[in-house]
Amino acid sequence: MGISGLRFTSSRRRFMQGLAGAAACSTVLAALPARSSPPASYAPRFFTPAEWAFLVAACDRLIPADENGPGALALDVPRFIDMQMDTPYAHGAQWYMQAPFVPGPDNLGYQLPHAPRDLYRRGIAGMDAHAATRHGRPFAGLAPALQDDLLRGAENGGMTFGDLPSTAFFDQLLANVMEGAFSDPVHGGNTGLGGWIMLGFPGARADFMDWVDRYGAHYPLGSVSISGETA
């Protein structure tokens, strides 16, 4: 479930459709026009300018726009992630954060002393440091192919950021990117319901059970947000 399976072709779209397909209709609707950057009017509240530059660049590489639909930037995924950093979740309120932290198998659960906010601070600093060491400039200033190599290295555990394994940072980033692309727009991402339109997902409609088993059928009513926004 990483960048190696999310290459910049239609196979990436098929991967995302499969990932979200449990909650979606099977037909992909018409693609939306893609933006190349988040709206200039949004000022991040948590991320510093350097961190924001990394986040925008990384989101763009993880879900790029293509002929099938909008990418992470058109869906305002960076904004979604920044807004999440002000929530109890980002402070680790929902995680067990008491020592000792003992590395071990996955069934032991999360075993690091870092809440999501800390994962981003340490992970972005680590990624930029690796980029500068290897290529002479921070992540956001690199060519896309070099950014891909660094993301792949983080996914595969090829880096460490102090006591933070790069895999922990990459998993956090990828999970939040996917959430921002496919969550309800009230949370700051999935702008214009573009992620749902791409999947053919009805969204917050009260009842679409008549269509659950109609595989391959076009859902005719469109998507709707909790706020009442429709596509």
Buried (B, 14 or more C-beta within 10 A) or exposed (E): EBBEEBEBEEEBBEBBBEBBBEEBBBBBBEBBEBBEEBEEEBEBEBBEEBBBBBBBBBBBBBBBBBEBBBBBBBBBBBBBBBBBBEEEBBBBEEBEBEEEBEEEEEEEEEBBBBBBBBBBBBBBBBBBBBBBEEBEEBBBBBEEEBBBBBBBBBBBEEBEBEEBBBBBBBBBBBEBBBBBBBBBBEBBBBBBBBBBBBBBBBBBBEEEEEBEEEEEEEBEEBBBBEEEBEB
